[in-house]
């Protein structure tokens, strides 16, 4: 979060105004798109003087950076606890609950901040470089968190045979999240993709498990040929 020194005249409604501005910015970007979002439109949506918006955020770049960071914090606080397996829940059931249940909470659907972040990361010439860097940093945090989750979730024998698998799966999971962001921004019903996402992840793990089971036979054949 970008800290700034407390200014003269700041009062208890400051935090509430800041939240109104961020909520309004979400609505403006949703309705007007990234390029159509201006500080003046955000102020009008928040029903605040434009000077109030600039008082909290010196420019659009810092507003978008705060928007991405705040949205990520809200989203992450909602989904972090769901990463833990339920009591008695098997590996396949855990994957299906997180990624494949159509009516589950929007755990890995593209959140609003992700859609904005994808736009900023793809378009490298945008002026909002602070916001772009903030999203790319969050994306790396997500990748590390996914890798740690896969390390805890994968069957032990698979992990021992292929220590790099969690990192590859985390990259694949993140790429799917990027795709969800684009699909969601295009108006597609991304909930329909959830069962396919779960099936894809389970297939990759099953494929790794099958390869582990077949490894001794391959070694015997190679030894026999030698």
C-alpha positions in Angstrom: 0.0 0.0 0.0 1.3 3.5 -0.8 1.7 5.5 2.4 1.6 9.2 2.5 2.1 11.7 5.4 -0.9 12.8 7.2 -2.0 16.1 5.8 -3.4 19.1 7.6 -7.2 18.9 7.9 -7.5 15.1 7.5 -10.4 13.8 9.6 -12.3 10.6 10.4 -14.3 10.6 7.2 -11.0 10.3 5.1 -11.0 6.5 5.1 -14.7 6.4 4.1 -14.1 8.8 1.3 -11.1 6.8 0.1 -13.3 3.6 0.0 -16.0 5.5 -1.9 -13.4 6.6 -4.5 -12.1 3.1 -4.9 -15.6 1.6 -5.3 -16.5 4.3 -7.8 -13.3 3.6 -9.7 -14.3 0.0 -10.1 -17.7 1.0 -11.4 -16.3 3.5 -13.9 -13.7 1.0 -15.3 -16.4 -1.6 -15.6 -18.7 0.8 -17.5 -16.3 2.9 -19.4 -13.3 0.6 -19.7 -9.7 1.3 -18.7 -9.0 4.1 -21.2 -12.4 5.8 -20.5 -11.8 6.0 -16.8 -10.8 9.5 -15.7 -10.4 11.1 -12.3 -13.3 13.4 -13.1 -15.6 10.5 -13.9 -14.5 8.7 -10.7 -15.3 11.8 -8.7 -18.7 12.1 -10.3 -19.5 8.5 -9.5 -18.3 8.8 -6.0 -20.3 12.0 -5.6 -17.3 13.9 -4.3 -15.4 16.9 -5.6 -12.7 16.1 -8.0 -10.2 17.8 -5.6 -11.1 15.1 -3.0 -10.0 12.4 -5.5 -6.7 14.1 -6.1 -6.3 14.7 -2.4 -6.3 10.9 -1.9 -4.6 9.9 -5.1 -2.3 12.3 -6.9 -2.9 10.8 -10.3 -4.7 8.0 -12.2 -1.7 5.7 -11.9 -1.7 5.8 -8.1 -5.4 5.4 -8.0 -5.3 2.2 -10.1 -2.4 0.9 -8.1 -4.4 1.3 -4.9 -7.4 -0.2 -6.6 -5.5 -3.3 -7.6 -3.9 -3.7 -4.2 -7.1 -3.2 -2.2 -9.2 -5.5 -4.5 -6.5 -8.2 -4.2 -6.5 -7.9 -0.4 -10.3 -8.3 -0.3 -10.3 -11.2 -2.7 -7.4 -13.0 -1.0 -9.0 -12.8 2.4 -12.1 -14.5 1.1 -10.4 -17.4 -0.7 -7.3 -18.1 1.5 -9.2 -20.3 4.0 -10.7 -22.4 1.2 -7.3 -23.7 0.2 -7.2 -26.0 3.2 -8.7 -29.5 2.6 -11.8 -30.3 4.5 -11.7 -33.2 7.1 -11.7 -36.5 5.2 -11.5 -34.8 1.8 -9.4 -36.7 -0.7 -7.1 -35.2 -3.3 -9.6 -35.4 -6.2 -12.4 -34.1 -4.1 -10.3 -31.2 -2.9 -9.4 -30.2 -6.5 -13.0 -30.6 -7.6 -14.3 -28.4 -4.8 -11.9 -25.6 -5.4 -11.9 -25.5 -9.2 -14.8 -27.5 -10.5 -17.9 -26.7 -8.5 -20.1 -24.4 -10.6 -21.9 -22.8 -7.7 -18.9 -22.3 -5.5 -17.7 -18.9 -4.4 -15.7 -17.0 -7.1 -12.4 -18.4 -5.7 -10.5 -18.6 -9.0 -12.7 -16.8 -11.3 -11.2 -13.6 -12.7 -11.7 -10.9 -10.0 -12.0 -7.3 -11.2 -8.5 -6.4 -10.2 -7.2 -9.3 -12.3 -9.0 -8.0 -15.4 -7.5 -4.6 -15.0 -4.1 -6.1 -14.2 -4.1 -8.1 -17.4 -4.8 -5.0 -19.5 -2.0 -3.2 -17.8 0.5 -6.0 -18.2 -0.3 -6.7 -21.8 -0.2 -3.0 -22.9 3.4 -2.1 -21.9 3.1 1.4 -23.2 0.5 2.5 -20.7 1.3 5.5 -18.5 0.2 3.7 -15.4 3.5 2.0 -14.7 3.1 1.9 -10.9 -0.2 0.1 -11.2 1.3 -2.3 -13.8 4.2 -3.1 -11.6 1.9 -3.5 -8.6 -0.2 -6.1 -10.5 2.9 -8.0 -11.8 4.1 -8.2 -8.2 0.8 -9.5 -7.0 0.8 -12.0 -9.8 4.2 -13.4 -8.6 2.8 -13.6 -5.1 -0.1 -15.6 -6.5 2.3 -17.9 -8.4 4.3 -18.6 -5.2 1.2 -19.2 -3.2 -0.1 -21.7 -5.8 3.2 -23.5 -5.9 3.2 -23.8 -2.1 -0.4 -25.1 -2.2 0.4 -27.7 -4.9 3.4 -28.8 -2.8 1.1 -29.4 0.2 -1.7 -31.0 -1.9 0.1 -33.3 -4.4 0.6 -37.0 -3.4 3.9 -37.4 -1.6 5.3 -40.0 -4.0 4.6 -37.7 -7.0 6.2 -34.7 -5.4 9.3 -36.8 -4.5 9.7 -38.0 -8.1 9.1 -34.6 -9.7 9.9 -31.7 -7.3 9.4 -29.2 -10.1 5.8 -30.2 -10.7 4.3 -27.7 -8.2 5.9 -24.8 -10.0 4.8 -25.9 -13.4 1.2 -26.5 -12.2 1.2 -23.1 -10.5 2.2 -21.5 -13.8 -0.6 -23.4 -15.6 -3.2 -22.5 -13.0 -2.2 -18.8 -13.2 -2.3 -18.9 -17.0 -5.9 -20.2 -16.7 -6.7 -17.3 -14.4 -5.4 -14.9 -16.9 -7.6 -16.5 -19.6 -10.6 -16.2 -17.3 -9.9 -12.5 -16.9 -10.0 -12.1 -20.7 -13.1 -14.3 -21.1 -14.9 -12.6 -18.3 -14.1 -9.1 -19.8 -15.5 -10.4 -23.1 -18.8 -11.3 -21.5 -18.4 -15.1 -21.5 -19.9 -17.2 -18.8 -16.6 -18.4 -17.2 -18.4 -20.5 -14.6 -19.0 -23.1 -17.3 -15.2 -23.5 -17.6 -14.8 -24.6 -14.0 -15.5 -28.3 -14.5 -13.1 -28.4 -17.4 -10.5 -26.6 -15.3 -10.7 -29.2 -12.5 -10.6 -32.1 -15.0 -7.5 -30.6 -16.7 -5.7 -30.2 -13.4 -6.6 -33.8 -12.3 -5.5 -35.2 -15.6 -2.1 -33.5 -15.3 -1.6 -35.0 -11.8 -2.9 -38.4 -12.9 -0.5 -38.3 -15.9 2.4 -37.6 -13.5 1.3 -40.5 -11.3 1.1 -42.8 -14.2 4.5 -41.8 -15.3 5.8 -42.6 -11.9 4.3 -46.0 -11.9 5.7 -46.8 -15.3 9.3 -45.6 -14.4 10.5 -48.9 -13.0 9.4 -50.8 -16.1 11.3 -48.3 -18.3 14.4 -48.7 -16.2 14.2 -52.5 -16.5 13.8 -52.3 -20.3 16.7 -49.9 -20.5 18.9 -52.2 -18.4 18.0 -55.2 -20.5 19.0 -53.4 -23.7 22.3 -52.4 -22.1 
